[in-house]
Amino acid sequence: MDNVTRREIATFGFGAAAAALTATDSFAQAETPKRGGTLSYAQLSANRRSADPSNAKHPYYIVDANTRLQWNCLTWVNPKLECELELASKIEPASEKMDVWDVTVREGVMFHNGREMTSADVASSFDYHRQNAPFARQIVKIETPSKYVARFFLDSGNSEFPYILAEYNSIILPAGDLKTIGMDGIGTGPFRIVSTDPNRSIIMERFEGYWRKGFPYLDRIECHNREGQQEAALNGLRAGQFDMVQSIDPRAVQQFQSDTAYEIESSKGGYHFVIQLPKHPGSPFLDKRVRQAFAYAIDREAIVRIAYSGKYGWVGNDSHLVVTDPNFVPRPGGRDVARAKKLLAEAGYPNGITLPTLYWSPQLPEVARYFQVLQQSVKEAGINVPLEERPNDGYIQFRTGENDVAKGKFHKFAMTAVGSRNPGISLYRMRFEYVESGHWTGPEHDKYMALYNQAMVTGDAAKRKAIYAEMQAILHEEVPAILPAGGDTFLIRRKNIRNLPFHPQIWSIRFDETWKA
């Protein structure tokens, strides 16, 4: 694939960088691949949008988020979190403000229904995505000056726009009615959908017309949703029902490390948890000192030690950036219980405070331990946090609620898992409008967003990094949300499954070059 790094983008611009690069294989092969076979795997962190038979083939609703099996995007984020060209052959800004981008698509790419992909499909897909996907809403319109060129007009500059084009909800679909587009499951990916059992399984077979010539190697892939059923999934692996289990508990890794029949794949900085702090009238989180006290009281190292066995997790910095991002700035000061108590006293809680109920769902196997450690650690500062588990089904709707600030309707004091993304996406998640910021407002928020807007029209990566550091300093002081710690992503596979390097973004894993010995 054509690999476009941040440095090349900053130095040459996307178009020149793409022109200077040649196609390369993503993964080195140590032995001759074998064609054929079925890969059956269990996914422990599945899509929670509760698909039904009417939409179970749509990329927004499939049983898990491994959308690169059936579909492609214009770009792809590789395991190093670098942006590569995928269905696009060239991407470049068409304005100095970086609010207009030209995308040239590959010629000869076929959909599963035998029709060639063109710029018209790109335009139709994003007309749909910008109405239904948060990251695409910045797109004002798309024009098609030629059969293979699409021009994107944004509401403001975005120096990292190519990353938006790689999102799992930026899939390229055959052009169609915006009410039904995507429902047929047709894409350009290496596998086509054969059957689905909503929220349970999806069966796919190799697409012989795949645009990456010679791939995929496998004949068939079966994905089974085993969210919240880790032991059942691992027993299925031992019994031969599954070839692989994805997103396992870090503690479960130890069970298999000495077993020569299996191999563990991991990726650092895969995900973490955001704790939303609603700032509605009457909420204790309106007072910055309460938010700060909560942040200082959490024993983040204990979470890593207990929930992640000490070596499979990492301490967060209360931003959405993951620790492996070169732009990540550690939160200064560390844990400080005395300071937390002092802040609570200044806020009018000299004897401590009982916060509202913090809701969580078992989105990943270690979540219960994670929040038990958090709950116990903040008690040392006089902070009592009642916890309540909610089922995965319907959790997104429960967590966000109606969330109409204008009508006084706010989301819950709740957690959710967030994945690793580029800074342009990650740091934007703390804007007022987004639920995960708790609808943070005030002068520091406005300063934060002004810096963000500056970064989005800054083409030089080093200069953007300095801006991102200043933004994180604001978050460390203001604490609009808390992201205490995160974990590495894991899969366990049988040794006869070859060439499947894991990815910090679970939704970006590719099976193109995976084969079965």
N, C-alpha and C positions, 0 to 999 in steps of 0.2 A: 504494500500500500504506500501511497505518497504521504510521507511523514512531514508535517509542518510544525516545527517547534515554536515556542514563544519567541525565542531569539530570532529565528528566521522571519517571523511575522513582523517583529519590530524593526529588523534591519532592511528587509527587502519588500515588505508588503506581501499580502497573501498571494497575489497573482504572480509576482516575480519568484517567490519562494517555490510555488508549485511548478513553475516552468523549469526551475533549476534542478528539480528532483526527478528521480526515476522510480518506477514501481519496484518495490522490494517485497519479499515475503515477510509477514509479520513475525513469524516464529521460525527459528532455525530447526531443521530436521536432523536428528541424530541417527535415524535409521529409515529405511525405505517404508513409506506408509502403505497400509493395506486398505483397499477399498471394500466396503460392505459392512454389514452388521447392524445391530440395534443397540443404542445406548438408552438405558432406562435410569432415570434419576429422580430423587426426592428433593423437594425444595422446602426448607423450613421457614423461609421468610417470603410468603406469597402475597400476591396482590389482594388487598382487602376491599376491593370495590364491589364485591358480591355480584359477579356476573350471572346472567340468566341466559337461557337458550337464545334469546333474541340478539344478544351482543357479545357472546362468549368468544367470538372470533375477532373481535375488535382489539387493536393494540392497547387501548386504555383499560381493557377489562379481562384480558387473558389470565390464566391461572397463576402465572408469575410474570415478572417483569423482564425476562430474558428475550426482549423483542428482536435481538439480532438473529434469532433463529428464522423468523418468518419475514422480517422486514429489514430495510436499511434506511439510513438517514443520509443527508448530504455530506455529513462529516462523522467521524468516529473519534472518541476519546480512548486512547490506548492505555494499557496498564500503568504507564508512567504518567498518566494524566496529561499527555500531549495530544494536540488536536491533529488528526489525520483527515485527508480527503477520502470520502467513501463514494457516494453516488455523484459527487461533484468532481470535476477534473480541474477546476480553477475557481478560486474565490478571492475577491479583492474589493476594498472600499472604493466607491465611485464618488466620494465627496471627502473633503478635508475634515469635515465635522464627523465623519464616520457614521452618518445616519442614513447612508445609501450604500448598498452592497450589491455587486454583480456576482452571480453564481452561474458558471457554465457546467452543465450536467454531462455525464458521460454518454456517448452515443452507443446505441446497440444494447442498452440494458433492457431486459425483458421482464414484464410482470408474469406472475404465475399463470395468467390467462392467455399468454402468448402475445400481448400487445406491448409495443415499445414505450418505454418511459420518455416523456418530453417535458419541457418547461411548463406546459399546460397542467400536467399532473402535479408539479411542484407548487404552482399557484393555487390550484384547487385544494391541495393538502393543507397549505398554510392558511387559506381562507377558513378552513375548518379549525385548525389548531389555534389560530389567534382568537377564536371565539370560545374555545374550550380548554386551552392549556395555559397556565399562568406565565410560563416563560416566553410564549409566542405573542402575548398581548402587546408587546412593544412594536410589533409589525403593524404599520398603518395600512399598507397595501402592497401588492406584488404585481409587477408588470412582466410581460413576456415579449421582449423586443425581437426574439427569434425563437426558432424551434427548440434550441438547446440552451438558451440564456434566460434566466429569471432575475429580475431586479427587485430587491427588497427595499422598501422605504420604512424607516423606523421613526418612532415618535421623538427620539433623541439619539445622540451618538452612542455607540457601543463598540469599543475597541476590541472586545472579546466576543463579538457576535457569532463567529464561527462555532463557538462552543454551544450556543443556543441551538444550532442546527444539528447537533449530535444528541440532543435529549431524546429520551424514550417516547416522549409525546411530540416529537418532531418527525415522525415516520412519514415516508413518502408513500402515498396511496394512489391508486388509479383515480383519475378525475371523475367526479360524480356529484349527485345531489348531496348537499351538505347535511341533509337529514339522515341519509343512509350510508354515506361514505365510510369505508373501513369495515362495515358489518360483515362483508363476505370473506374477510381474512386474507385477501389477495395482496401480495407484496412482491418485492424483488429479492427476498432473502434466500439463503441456501436450502431452506426446507419449506414445504408448503403444508398447510393444515389439512389433515385427513378427518379428524373427529375431535370433538370436545365434550367433556362432561363438566359443566360449569362449576368452578371453584374446587374441582377435584383433579382433573387431568386433561392433558392435551396431547394428541398424537400427531406427529409430523413425518413426512417422507421427503427424501432428497428431490430437489428441483433440478432436473437435468439441464435446464436453460439458464442456470445461475451465471451471472456476468463475470464472476471470478473463475476463469476457465480452469477446469481440473478439480474444482472443489464443489461440494464437500466430499469427504471420504465416506462418511457413514450413510447407510441406506435409510435409517429410521431413528427418530428420537422420541422417547416417551417421557413426559414430565408429569410428576405426581405431586400434588399439594399435600404436604405433611406439616403444615404450620401448627406449632404447639404439640407435635407428636414425635419428638426427637427419638425416644426409645423405640417406638414402632418403626421409624425410618431406619435406625441403625440395626435393628433386628432384621429388617428387610434386606439391608446390605449384607449382613452375615449369612442370611439364608439364600442369597443369590437373586432376590427379587429386584434389587437395584444394583447398578454398577457404580453409583455415586450418590452421595448425600451432600447437599449444598447448604451453607450458612449454619454449620453446627456450633454448638456451645463450645467456647474455648476450653472448658474443663473436660469435655468429652474427647478432645484431641488426645489427651494423655492415655486414654484407653487403647488407642490404636498406634501410638508411636513405636511400640516395640513389636508390632505385628507385621511380619514381612509380606503379608498378602495385600497390604494397603499402602497407599501413599497420601500424605497430607499436602495440600496446596494452601498457601496463605498469602494474604496481601495486607500490608500495614496501612493503618489509617482508613479503614473501609467505611466506618459509620460511627455516629455518636447519637446522643439523645438530647433533644432540646426540651426544656421545661418552660412552658408558656406562663407568663406572669400577667394576668389580666389587670388592666389599669382602669377599671370602671369606677364610677362614683361609689365610695365606701370601701373600696379594696385597699388592703394594707400595702399593696404593691405600688400605690400612687406615691408613697414616700420612698425616695431613692435610698434612704438609710436602711430601710427594711430589706430592700433588694440587695444592698451591699452586705448587710449582716448575713443574709442567707448565703450569699456567695462565699464569704469568708469562713462560714461555719462548716461548710461541706468538706469532709475529708476525702479529697479526690484520689489521693494515693491509696487510701484504703479500698476504694471502689476498684481500682486497678488490681490491687493485691488480692481481693476476695472474689470479685466477680470475674476477673480475667486471669486468675492464677499468677498474677505478678508480672507476666511477660507477654501477654497477648492483648494488652490494652494500653491506653495512653491518656494523659491528663489533658482535658480540654481547656480552652481559654475564654469561654463565654462568647465566642463568635462561631459562625458556621464553618469556619475553615478547619480542615483536619491537620493533624500534626505533621504529616508528610508534605504538606504544601510549603514550598519555599517562602511563601509570604506569611506564614504562621508566626505570630509573636506570642511567646508564653505570657500568661497572666502574671503580673508582678506581685510579689509579697507572699504568695503561698497561703496556706491555711493560717488563720489568726483568730482563735476563739475569743481572746480578750478584746480584740478590736470589734468583733461581732457583737459582744455584750455591750460595749460602749456605744456602738451605733444604735442598738435597740433602745438603750436608756435615753439617748438623745432624741429618739423618735417617740418617746413616751411609753416605753415598755420596759421599765427597770426590772420587772420580775419575769421577763420573757414574754413570749407571744405564741398563741396557737393559731397557725395559719389555716386557711380553708382546706378542705380535702383535696389531696393531690391524686388525680386519676392516672392510671397506667394500664397498658394492655400487654399481653405476652407476645409482642411482635417478634422477639428473639428469645432464645432459651434462657439467657442470663438475666432478664429484666427484673424478675422478682428479687434476686440477690442484690442487684444493683441498687434498687430503691430501698431495700431494707437497710443496707449499709448507709445510704444517704440519710434515711430517717433517724437511725441511731446516732450518727455523727453530729447532726445539728442539735440534738438534745443537749449536748455539752454547752452550747451557747444559750440555752433556754428557749430553743425553737422547737415547738411540737408540730409535727406534720402528719395528720391522719392520712392514711393511704387507702385507696380502694381500687381493686382490679376490675377492669371492664373487659368484656369479650372482644375478640378481634373483629368479629362480624359487626359492621355498623359503627366501628370505633371512630373513623374519620368524621362521620356525621355527628356523633356524640361530642367529640372533642371540639369541633368548630362551632356547633350549634347554628343558630341563624346568623349570628355574628354580624348584625347590622348596627354599627356604632351609632348611626344617626337616630335609630329608634331605641337606643339604650340596651341593645341585645349584644352580649359579649360571649366569647368562647369560654371554655373551662380552664381552670388551673390544672393543666394536664401535660403529659409528656408525649413525644412522638419521636420515632427514629428518623434521622436525616443522613443522607449519603455524602460522599466526597464529590465536590464539584470545583470548578475554577472560581477564583475570587469574585469575578464579575457577577456570577450567580449567587454565590454564598453570602457575600456581604450585602447584597440587595435584599436578602430575606429579612433584614432588620428594619425595613422601612415602616412607616406608620400604618400603611394600608394592609400590611400582611399580618395574619393572625399570630405568627410566631414571635413577633415583636411585642405582643400584648398591646398593640396600638400605641406605641411609644410616641410621645410628643415633647415639644419644648425646644429651647435654643440649641441644645447640644444635638438633638435629632436633626435640626435644620442644618447645623454645621456638618454633621455626618453625611447628610444627603448631598450637600454642596461639594464635599470632597469626592463622594461617589461620582457625581456628574463630571467632575474634573478628570477623574481617572478614566471615565468612559470615552473621553476624547483625547486621551494621551496615548500615543502610539508606542512610546518607548517603555519597555517592560520594567526597566530599572526605576524610572520615574514613577510608574504606577505602583511599584512595590513600596516606595516611600510614602505614597498617599495611603495605601492600604494599611501601613503601620500606624499612621495617624488615626485612621478610622478605628482600628482595634483598640487604641489607647482610649478613645471615647467610650467604646463598649465596656472596657475594663472599669471605667469610672461610673458609668451610668447603669450598667447591668439591666438592659431592657429584657433580657431573657438569660437563662442559665443553661449552659452546656457543660456539665461537669467533667465527663470522661467519655471515651469511646473505645471501640474494639477493632480488632483485625477481622477480616473476613476469611472464612475457612471453607474448604470442601475436603471430603475424604473420598478417595476413589480406589477402585481395584487397580492393580498394577498393569493390567492388560489394556487399560485406557491410556492412550498415549497423546502427548502434545496438547494438554489442556491447562495452560498457565492461568492462574486465577486473576481476578481483577478487583480493585477496590470499589468499583462501581458494579454491583451485581448485574444491573440491567445492561451493561456493556460487554459481558462475556461473549466471546465468539466461539462457535463450535465448528467453523469452516474447516480447520486443519486438524481437528481431533479425529483419531482413528482407533480401531480396536484390534489388538493383536490376537 
